[in-house]
């Protein structure tokens, strides 16, 4: 989710208009809504100081607004929070282990995501129990979803053969 989408998400969550958010962070009344609309649509990217001000106005961490960098612990945590917002994935303590699981009561819950996670769990289990090798498991992960990748390749090959006729 891009920064503009995150701004929109938190602004609407807080029940704020574009104009009220813009004015709260110091934009003049005539252009406040336009500036926020530009950020939300991705036509403009807010500079760090504006991002900080918006985060304060929206009562969130600046990390919650910016595109997460999963190479850092904070970025990873905010990526997980975004997955909860967007897909209904949540954290749970199951038999003493911290797990990420779909929350079927979350408004963003998706059977597709749940099915894909189930497929991942089955494939991982096959690796752990020795039914498939590390190479096969990695191939599955790095080519996921194989059927879409294969369909795209077949479509490209068909288009190439038609253009050569």
N, C-alpha and C positions, 0 to 999 in steps of 0.2 A: 504494500500500500504506500503510495507516494505521499510526500509531505502535505500536498494540497488536500488529498483525501482524508488524512489524519486531522488536519485543521477543521475540515467540514464535519468530520465525525464528532470531535470534541465540542465544536461550537454548537451543533444541534443537540448533543447530549446535555449541554448546559442551558439549552433553550435560548440561545443568543441569536440575534440577527447579524448579518454581515456588517451592517452599519454600526451596531452597538459594539461589536468586537473591535472594529476599526477605530472608532472613537475612543474606546477604552485604552487602546495602545498609542493614541496620540495623533491619529490621522484627522484631518479636518472633516467637518460634517459633510461637505459636498462630495468628497472623494473617498470617504471611509469604506463604503460598501463596494465601490469599484475595486479598490486595492485588495480587499479581502477576497472578492470574487476572482481576481486575477491569480491570487495565490492558490485558491481552491481549484481552479481550472487548470493550473499548471502553466499558465501563460507567463507568470513571473515566479521567481523563487525568492522567498524572504531571506534577507541577510541574517547572520547570526544574532545580531542585537534585536531585530524584529522577532525572530523565532523565540528568543528569550522572553521578550515582552508578551508575546501571544501565549506562551506557556504559562507565564505568571497570571495573565488575565483569565486563562481557561482552567487554572488551578491544576496543572499537570507538570510533570518534568519535561524539560526540553527534549529529552530522549524519547518521550512518548509521541512527539510531533515529527521528529526527523526520521528519515529512512534508516532503519536499524542496520548497524554494522555488526554482523554476527562474529566478527573476529575479536570482539571485546565482550566481557561478561555482561556489562550493562546493555549493550546492543542485543545480545542473545536474550536477556530477560525481556526487553521491550518487544523483540520479535515474538516471543511466546505470548506476551500480553496481546499483541496484535492478532495472533492466531486465535486467541480466545474471542476477541471482538468480531473477527471476520468469519470464523468457521465454527465457533462454539466449542473449541477444544478447551479443556479445563484441566486443572491439576487435582490429583486425588492421592490419598494415602491408602494403598491397597495392600493388605497383609504386611504392613511395615515398610513398603517401598513406595517412593514418590513416583507417580505415573501421570502421563498425559493421556486423557481420554475424551471422546466426544461426549458432550452434555446434551442428551436428547431433549431436554427442556429448554435449551437455549434457542432464542429466535433465529439464530444463524446456523443451527444444526443442519447438516447435509448428509443424507444417506450415502451419497457418492463418496464423500470424505470418509465416512465410517467404513464403507466397503473397501476403499483403497487402503485404509489403515489395517483392516483385517487381512487383506492380501499381503501387505508388508509383514505383518506379524507371522503369517503362515510361511512366507519365504524366509524370514529370519529364523524361524523354528527349524526349517529344513536345513539351514546352514548349521545351526547349533547342534542338531542331532546327527549331522554328518551325511544327510541325504544329498546335499549339494556342496560343492567346494567353495572356498572363499572367492575364487575367480568367478564362479557362476553367480554367487550372491552379488558380488560387485558389478558384474555385467547387468544383472537385473536392475540394480539401483541406478546405474549410470545410463541405462537405456530406457528407463521408465518414462512413459508407458510405451513399451515395445510395439504394441499394435498401432498406436498413432504414428510412431516413428516409421514403422514399416509401411503404413498407408501413405504417408507423405513421400517416402522414397519411391514406392510403386507409382504414385501419381506423377512424380517428377520424371521417372523413367518412361511412362506412357506418353507424357507430353513431349519428351525428347524424341521418341520414336515416331510420333505423328508429325513433328516438325521436319523430320528428315525424309519423309515420304514425298 
